[in-house]
Each structure stands twice: as structure tokens, then as C-alpha cells.
Amino acid sequence: MASVLSKVARSVVANHSDEFTILTKDGLRLTRDKMTVQRDYRVDGNKRVLNQPQVRQSLQRIFGELQNAGVIT
């Protein structure tokens, strides 16, 4: 656990600005001016085309998760 906290602390210090940074357990990084969201998901496709309904469904699910968490309204 200590190594995880050390890694998070180093990351925050390395990306330090004069403003605050909030890093959630889900990997959401919030500052006064910016929100960074990282979510991994897989969709069917090949080298040229993705399955558009799966992409839309995944993005809508992520949007819903952010709304439920109170991050966006």
C-alpha cells in the first residue's frame, strides 16, 4: 500500500501547478481548469472500422458513471 501512495504522491508532485490537484481512487484527476478521465474499454472492430454502437454505449456508460459520482451534472 505504501508503494502505491508513494507512486501517487510522486505523480502529483511531478505534475504540480500553483493550483490544487485532486486525484480520486478511480484515477480521475481534477484541477481548477482541467479534468482528466482515463477509462479503458474494448469494442469490436478491425484496423479501419470500430463498432459504432459499442463505442457509443461505452461512452454513454462512462458519462453515466461520472454523473452518478457527482463529477458532472
C-alpha positions, 0 to 999 in steps of 0.5 A: 500500500505504501508503494502505491501512495508513494507512486501517487504522491510522486505523480502529483508532485511531478505534475504540480501547478500553483493550483490544487490537484485532486486525484480520486481512487478511480484515477480521475484527476481534477484541477481548477481548469482541467479534468482528466478521465482515463477509462479503458474499454474494448469494442469490436472492430478491425484496423479501419472500422470500430463498432459504432454502437459499442463505442457509443454505449461505452461512452454513454456508460462512462458519462453515466458513471461520472454523473452518478459520482457527482463529477458532472451534472 
